[in-house]
């Protein structure tokens, strides 16, 4: 078994439907393996995907910001140029540390267990997960963007950051 695997099943919008043009955040059941540890959680998979993309170039320290598998994402906070977004959610979720070490990443779980993974291998698994989430968005009806500019800009910034990081 690979040292890092992440997948999702039972994708849905917050109302439980398979398609909701007004819901911007996709949810699902995520199963992550880090070494021999299995982490499972129903979470906001769209946020998980973006957070994973961020870890391809940035360290993530457990519980310092967002959880890697967050319960929710109440709203998107865009930066001024609509290039990056902060997703505001609650304190519930599952988290781990991702630190870059040369051509590897070191994943550290809450219990202190560590797994070192070649960055290229980690990147391919992240891309596989991210692409699955984006394909689900594409399979659904086009999103009806919110009328208020803050929410609309947040959603635009989310996808701008997503595509920039995915296409690095």
N, C-alpha and C positions, 0 to 999 in steps of 0.2 A: 504494500500500500504506500502511496505517496505520503510525504511528510505533511503536506497541506492540501486539503480538498475542501471545496465549498460548493454547495448546490442548493437549489430551492425547488419546492413542490407546492402545489395548491396555491398558485398565484391568484390574487383577487384584489379588488378595490375595497375601500373601507366599508362600503355597504354590503359586502359579500358577493357582489356581482362579478361576472367575468369581463364586463365592459361598462365603463362609466366615463363619459366624455368630460364630466366636470371634476372628477377626482384626479389630482395631480400626482399622488403618492401611491406607488404600488406596494402591496403587502404579500407575504407568503411565509411558508414554513422553511426555515433555513437549517441545514445540517452542515456543520463544519467539523472536519477532522484536522487536528493539529497533533502530529505524532499519533499516539494511541488514544488521545483524548477526543471525545465526541461532544460537541456543543450543539444543542438544538434549541430553536426559539422561533416563535411566530413574531415577525418583525416587519419593519418598513424596508423592503428589499431594494427599493430605488436609492434610499440613503446608504444602505450597506454597500451597494455597488459604487457609489461616488466615493465613499470613504476608502474602499479598497483601492480605487484608482489613485487617490491621494497618497496612499502608502507606497506606491511604486517609486516615488521620488522624495517622500518626506517620512520622517519617523512619526510614529503615533505612540504616545505613552498612555497606558491604561488609566482610565478614569480622569484624565486631565481635560478632555474636551467632550467629544461625543463617544458613544459606544459603537463598536464595529457592527454590532447587530442591535440597532436601536428599536425600542418598542414603537416609537412614533416620531413623526416630524410634523409639528403643528404648522410651521410656516417657514418659508425660505427668506433669508435676509441677503439681498444682493449687494455687491460692492458698487461703487459709483460708475464703473465702466461696464457693468454687467458681465464681467469675466469670471467671477468667483461667487460662491454662495455659502452662507452658513445656514445649516438646517437646525432650527430650534425644536427641541422635543422635550420629553420628560427624562427622569433619571433612571428609568427601567431599561434593561437591555443586558447584553453580554459583551464583554470587552476583553481585549488582550493587547499587549504591546507589540509593535513592529519597529525594529531598529535595523538600520542598514549597517553592514559590516563588510566593507570591500565589495566583492561580487556576490554577497549573500545577504539574506535578511534573517534576523533572529526574532522568532515569535515567542513571547513569554506570556504564559497563562497566569491567571489570578493565583493559582496554587504554586507558582514559581517554576513550573516545568518549562523547559526551553526546547525549541526545535530550530535548527539552522537549516535553511533552504537556499539553494542557489537562486539568485534574483531572477534569472531567466525562467526557471521552472515556476517560481512564484508568480511572475508576470503572466505566463501563459494560463495559469489557473484563474487568476483575476480576470483576464480578458474573456475567458470562457464564460465565467459567471456574468460579467458585465454585458456581454453580447446577448446572453439569454434574456436578461432583463429588458434590454433595448428592443429585442425582437418581439417581446410581449407587448410593449408599448405600440410598436408598429402594427401589430395584428389587431389592435383595438381601433375604435372610432377616433378621429382626430380630436384632440383636446380643445375644449372651449376655454379660452384664456379668461382669467378673471377680469372683471371690469376695473377694479381698483389697480392703480399703477404699481403699487408696492408688491402685491401678489403676482401680478403679471411679470414685472421685472425680475422677481425672485425666480419664477419658473424659467424665464429666458436665460438668466444667469446660470441656473442649474444645468441646463443643456449645453450652454456655451462652455462651462467648465468641464462637463462630462466629455464632450467631443474633443476639446483641446487635450485633455489628459489621455483619452483613449487613443488618440492619433499621434502621440509623441514618438 
